[in-house]
Amino acid sequence: MALRRVIRATDIYSKKLAKTTGLTAPQMLLLQTIRSRGELTIGELATAMNLSQATVTTIMDRLEKRQLVSRQRSTVDKRKVHARITLEAASIIEQAPVPLQQNFSTRFDALDEWEQTMIISSLQRVAKMMDAEHIDASPVLDIGAIDRPAYSLENTEKEGL
């Protein structure tokens, strides 16, 4: 039941995010990362988000089509291309609900170290019991696309989202 509640909370948050912003959680995380850290190359952005460069590029492509980000070649080093958010993206970020993982992280950080260790250990055990310890996981709590009904894990991994 607890696992279903976690999954349901993630689903409810994803729908709320989609309704208020029209974005997926990874898209919002990318925009927030650029806003908080300033101009970043795709590689720097991938490192900051703990995602592959290919995944970040795919997310960037979708956001660029919506004119929420732009890529601009560095004036100092022409080999580098920096990602920037647009004014529209900044406005969307302001309207967005607080990220689910931010609420979780804040509450988790407030726990004693022993309790954090127990939770991590328990979740690792659950992942192992579900034969999921080998699955590469996104650092955000939702990875599904908004414009598609249900996503299988295989489709998600193929698309890098």
N, C-alpha and C positions, 0 to 999 in steps of 0.2 A: 504493500500500500504506500509506503513512504517513497519508494522509487517512482511509482505512478504519480504521486503528488509532485515530485521534482519535475518529471516530464511534463505534467500538466501545467505547472507554473511557467515552464519554459515556453510552452505552446501559447499560453495566455499572453505572456509578455511579447512574444513574436507578433501575435495578431494586433496587440496594442501599438507596437512599434510600426507595423505596416500601415495601420489605420491612420496614425498621426503623422508619419513621415513618408510612407511609401518605400521604405528601405528595409533591407535585411539587417540582422545584427552585425554580420561581418562588414557590410557596407558602412554602417554607422560607426563601427569601431575604427575603420580606416579613416573616415572623416575626422573623428575625434582625435585620433593619433596625429594627423597632420596639423589640426588646429592647436593641439597642446605642445607639439614639438617644433612647429614651423616647417619650412621647406625641407623635404627629405627626398633622397633618391629612392627608387624602387627597392634597392637592396637594403637601405637603412630602414625603410618602412617595413619590409618583410622581417627584418631582425627585431624591430620594435614590437611587431604584432605576433612574433613567433609563428610565422607562416612562410611558405616557400615563395620565391620571387614570382613563379608562374601563377600561383594563386592570387597574389597581390596584383599582378598585371591584369588578370581576368576581372577582378573586382574594380580596378581602376578603369578598365575599358568600359564597363557597364556604367560607372559613375560619370565618365567623360561623355558618353552618349547622352546622358541626362543633363550635361553641362553643370555638374556639381564639383568637378575637379578639372584641373588643366595640368598639362606637362609643359615645362619650359626649360629650355637648355640653359645651363649655367653660363653666366657671362665671364666667370673666372676660369672655368675648366669646361671647354666645349664637349668633352666626353661625357659629362654628367647631365642628367635630366632630372629636374626637381618636380615633385608633385605639389600642387597648391590647391586649396579649396576656394570655391567661388563665394561671392556674397550670398547667393541663394543657399548654398550648403551651410554656411554659418547660421543663417536664419533657421534652417531645418534643425540643426543641432540644438538651437535654443528651445525649439518647440518639443523636442524629443523627450520621452519619459527617461528617468534615470536608468541607466543600464542595469539589467538584472544582476550581472556579474559584479557591478560596483557595489550594490547593496549587499550581496553575499560577501564580497571581500572585506567590506567595512565590518560586518558582523563577525566574520571569521577571524580577522585581525584582533578583535577585542577579546577573543577567547584566550585562556591560559595556554601556554605552549603544549602541555601534556594533552589537553583536549584537542588541540589542532592535530597533534600527532595521531591520536586515536581516530579522529574522523578520516584523515588521509589514509591511514592503515585500513580502516573499514571499507572505504570506497575502493581502494586498490584490490582488496579481497573480493568485493562484489564484482568488479570488472573481470577479475580472474575467473570467478565462478560462472560468469556469462561468456567465457572465452573471448573477452573483448580487450584483453591487455595488449594485444598486438595491433589493435586498430589505432591509426593515427588520428588524434582528436584535435579539433579546432580549439583555440583558446577562448572562444566565446561560447555562450550557452545555446545558441541556435545556429544551425548551418543550412537550413532549408531556404529555398527561394520563395519569394512572395507570390510570384505570378504562376506558380505551378502547384497543384493540389497536394499530392503526397510525394515525398522523395524517398527512394530507397537509398540505403547506405552506398550501394554500388554506384548509382547515378551521381550521388554527391561527391564521391571520391574521384570519379572520372572527370567531373567538371571542376574539381579543385575548390569547391566551396564548402 
